[in-house]
Amino acid sequence: MFELTGKVALVTGARRGMGKSHALALAKQGAKVAVTDISQEECQAVVDEIKSAGGEAIAFKMDVSNKADVDAVFDAVIKQFGRLDILVNNAGIFAPKPALEMTEGDWEKTITINLKGEFLCAQRAAKEMAKNNWGRIINIASIASGGVGVGISGGAHYTASKGGVIGMTETLADEWAPMGITVNAIGPGAIDTPMVATSQIPEEAMKAMLAGVPLKRIGKPEEVSAAVVFLASEEASYVTGATIYVDGGWLAA
């Protein structure tokens, strides 16, 4: 099950953290992977790791918020591999700031990268996937994305962007189903990534948060990647427009 040999995947925000984990997991299942992020050097390190394990990958520097950049990289991926089957929209930022102190620039930067960036990549990916009447688009959202009772202090811009991702996912799933493309979202809970480590969440706040998680621990990137691999596979052919929460039971508590 979950065999991806012959498929071509592109992962954004893949130089570290969850994005790196997703790229490694897809490659392990046999996919050829385009590793993209804002640092060519760090992407290449991920590619080297994939190749050392016997996989096939290529690194690209890409700013998801810049359409010209997105188009250029997607063109290069198609030239290299001849097709695109899987997109993992993972790139995102979290720069906490109290809402009363948040500037217009703070708001726009987060929305542009986290929401506009996912749309630009999904749009271009769908145009390629439609040529083969098969595609998997996986948008990384968050447990803090509205409607589930989880907010993040200092994250008005972040939670707004992630709520937008889920709304966009549902609409794109509806529009692109006739083209054989499924579009789903994953809402991670507290996951041990560099972004979380640098988010300046007070230690006591983190302890209080984890105390409310039934599994009583922070999640691992690989535990989110397992959901990515499932949604990218043929076995998930009847799943579209869904949001899968990988949260250690947080929402169930």
N, C-alpha and C positions, 0 to 999 in steps of 0.2 A: 504494500500500500504506500501511497504518497510518493510514488516514483516520479521524478521530474527530469529524467534523462531526455535530452533533445529540446528541452525548453530553455528559453532565454529570459533572464530576469534582470531588472534594474532596481537597485535599492538606493534611495536617497538618504543622506545623513548617515552614511555607512562607515565612517572612519573610526568610530568608537561606539561604546555602549550598545544599545539595542540594535541599532542599524548594522553594526559589525556582526553581532550575533545572528541577525536575520540573513545577512549575506553568507556567512559560514554555513548556516543550516540549510539554505537553499542549494548551495554548492555540494554539500554532503549528500543531498538527495539526487544529485546528478545534473542540476541546472548549470548553465553557463551564466556567469553573473557579472554585470556592470556595476562596479563599486563607485559611488559618486558622493562627493561632499565638497566643502570649501577648501580642503587641503589635498592637493595631488599627492604629496609625500605620504601622508597618513593613509590615504586610500590605497596607495601602492603597497604599503606594509600589509594591509588586509589581503590584497591580491596575492602577495607573496605567500601568505599563510595558507590561502586556498590552494595555490599551486603546489605547495609543499605536501599537501594532503592528497594530491592527485587530481584536483579540480581544475577548471578553466575559468579565468576571470580577467577583467581588464579594468584599469582605474581611470577615472575622469574627474577633473575639477569642475564643479557645477554649482551655481547659485540658483536655487529653485525659484527665487523671486524675480529672476530676470528671464523674460521669455526668449530673448535671442540666445542666451546661454543654454536654456533648456533645449531649444530646437537644435542648436549646434551639437550638443552631446547626444541627443536622440538620433540625429543623423549619423553620427560616428558609430553609435552602437549598431544601428541597422547596417551600416557599411561593413562593420566587423563581423557580425553574426548573422545578418540576413533577415532577421525577424525580431519581434519582441512579444513575449507571451505573458510575462508577469511583471507587475510594478508594485513595489512596496514603498509607499509614501511615508517615510519615517522622519525626514528632516524637520526639525523644529527647535525653538528656543524657549527658555523660561527665564525671564529677568524680572524677579519680583519687585514690586513697588506698591505702596499703599495707593488706593484709588484717588485719594485727594491730592496726592503728589504726582500722579502720573501725567506726563506731558503728551501732547498730540503725537510727537515723534515716537515716544515709547509705545503708544498704542499702535501706530501705523507699522512700526517695524515688526512687532509680533504678529499682527494680523497678516501682513504681507508675506512673511516667511511661512507661518504655520497654516494659513488658510489659502491665500492666493497661490502659494507655491505648490500646494497639493493639487489645486485645480489645474494649474498650468501643466503639471506633469501628467495628471490623469487624462486631460484633454488630448495631449499629444500621444500618450500611450494608446488611447482608444482608437485613434486614427490608424495606428499601425496594427493593432489587434484585430480591427474590423476586416482587414485584408485576408485574414485566415479564419474569420468567424469563430475565434476562441481567444479568451483573455481572462486574466485574473488581476484585479486592482484591489490592493489592500491598503487602506488608509489608517494610519496610526492616530487615534484620538486620545482620550484619557478618561479615567473614571470621573474626573472633574469636568464634565462637559454639559451639565444641565439636566434637569429632570430626574436625578437620582439622589438628590439631597447632599451632594458633596461639593463644597466650595474650597478654594485655596486662598488664604489670606495673602494679599499682595498680587493676586493673579487674575484680576478682572479681565485683562487683555488676553491672557493665556486661556482661561476657561471659555471666554467668548469665541476664541479661534477654534477650540476643540469642539465646542457645541456646533459651530458652523460646519466642521468637518463631518459630523454625524448627519446633519441635515443634508449636506451636499451628497454624501454617500447614498442616502436613500433615494434621492432624485436621480442621480447618475445610474443607479442600479435599475431604475424603472426605464430610463431612456435607452440604455445600452443593452438591455437583455435581448432584444431582437437581433443584435449583432454577435451574440454568443459570448458576451463579456459579463462576468459577475463583478460586482463592486461591494466590498464589505469593509467594516471598520473593526478595529480592536481597541478596547479601552483598558489600558494597563492601570493597575493600582500603583502601590508604592513599589518601585523596582530599583534595584541597586545599579545605578548608572552614574557616569561622571556628571551628567546634568543635575541629578538629584544631589550629588555630593557637593556641588558648587552653588546650590540654590539658596544657601544661607537659612535653611529651615532650622530653627532652634532645636537643640538636642531634646529638650523636654517636650516640645511639640511633636517631634518625631516619635518619641516613646509613647506619648498619649495616642497618637494615630495608630501605631502598631498594636497597642493594647486593645484597640477596637477591631482588629483583624483576627478572625477565628484561628487562622494558622499561626498567629503570633510571630511573624517574621516578615522581613522584606523579601520581595520576589527577586528571582534571577532573570537576567535578560533571556536566557535560553528557554525559560518557561513561557515567555511571550512568543519566542521564535517557533515553538511547537505549534501554536495557533496559526502563525504565518504560513508554515509549511502545509498545514491542513487546508487552509483557504486557497493556497496556490495550486492544490492538487486536483486531479480528476474526481477524487472522492467527495469534494465539496461542490460538485456540479449543480446541486439543487439549493445551494445557500447563496443568497444575494440580498443586498439591502439590510443585512444584519449587523449588529454590533455585539461582539463577543467580549465580555469583561474578564480579564485575567487579573484577579484582585485578591486572592487568598481568602475569599468569602466576605470581603469588606461590605459589599452591598447586601449580603444575606443577614448580616449581624443586626 
